[in-house]
Amino acid sequence: MALSRYGNKRDANESHIFKALESIGCSVFRLDVPCDLLCGYRGRTYLLEVKNPDQPKAARKKTKAQDKFFAEWNGQIDIVETAEQAIRIVSE
């Protein structure tokens, strides 16, 4: 897999979500593929795709690669727009 010459663009709300997850004790790592965040909390692993609610709906669509991954993945993966959503997912 080739590395991009330029960093991938991150959603503006991702940093806030990242910090909120860390504040409750999550281990959080930024990913580029297949989603944005890999989180560990209380012995469980979570995949989170961050979408920015301030963007137009068309800009919040998953990529074709993400559509394929979501369809084929047999584990947990969620789309989040807010820190509250992310915390609720890992806390339930």
C-alpha positions in Angstrom: 0.0 0.0 0.0 1.5 3.3 -1.1 1.6 6.2 1.3 -0.1 9.4 0.2 2.3 12.3 -0.5 -0.2 14.6 1.2 -2.0 13.9 4.5 -5.6 13.0 4.4 -8.0 15.7 5.2 -9.6 15.2 8.6 -13.1 16.3 9.6 -13.1 19.5 11.7 -14.9 17.8 14.5 -12.6 14.8 14.7 -10.1 16.4 17.1 -12.9 17.2 19.6 -14.2 13.6 19.4 -10.7 12.2 19.8 -10.1 14.3 23.0 -13.5 13.4 24.4 -12.8 9.7 24.0 -9.4 10.1 25.6 -11.0 12.0 28.5 -13.1 8.9 29.5 -10.1 6.6 29.3 -10.2 5.4 25.7 -7.0 4.5 23.8 -7.5 6.3 20.5 -5.6 6.1 17.2 -6.2 7.9 14.0 -6.5 5.8 10.9 -7.0 6.6 7.3 -8.4 3.3 6.1 -11.0 1.8 6.5 -12.3 4.5 8.9 -11.1 7.4 11.0 -10.6 6.2 14.6 -9.6 3.0 16.3 -10.6 3.0 20.0 -10.0 0.7 22.8 -12.2 0.9 26.0 -12.7 -1.5 28.8 -11.2 -4.4 26.9 -13.2 -3.8 23.7 -12.2 -2.4 20.3 -14.3 0.1 18.3 -14.0 1.4 14.8 -15.5 4.9 14.3 -16.0 6.8 11.1 -16.3 10.6 11.8 -18.6 12.7 9.7 -18.9 16.5 10.1 -22.6 17.5 10.6 -21.6 21.1 9.4 -20.8 19.7 6.0 -23.5 19.3 3.3 -25.1 15.9 3.3 -23.4 15.0 0.0 -20.0 15.7 1.6 -20.8 13.3 4.4 -21.2 10.3 2.2 -19.0 7.3 2.6 -16.4 6.7 -0.1 -16.8 3.7 -2.4 -14.1 1.9 -0.4 -15.9 2.6 2.9 -19.2 1.4 1.4 -17.5 -1.9 0.5 -15.8 -2.2 3.9 -19.0 -1.5 5.8 -20.9 -4.1 3.7 -18.2 -6.8 4.2 -17.1 -6.2 7.8 -18.5 -8.7 10.3 -17.5 -6.6 13.3 -18.6 -3.4 14.9 -18.2 -0.1 13.0 -20.2 3.1 13.6 -20.5 6.5 12.0 -20.4 9.4 14.5 -20.8 13.1 14.2 -20.5 14.2 17.8 -18.4 13.4 20.9 -21.6 12.4 22.7 -22.4 9.8 20.1 -18.9 8.4 20.2 -18.9 8.2 24.0 -22.4 6.5 24.0 -21.1 3.9 21.5 -18.1 2.9 23.6 -19.9 3.1 26.9 -22.9 0.9 26.1 
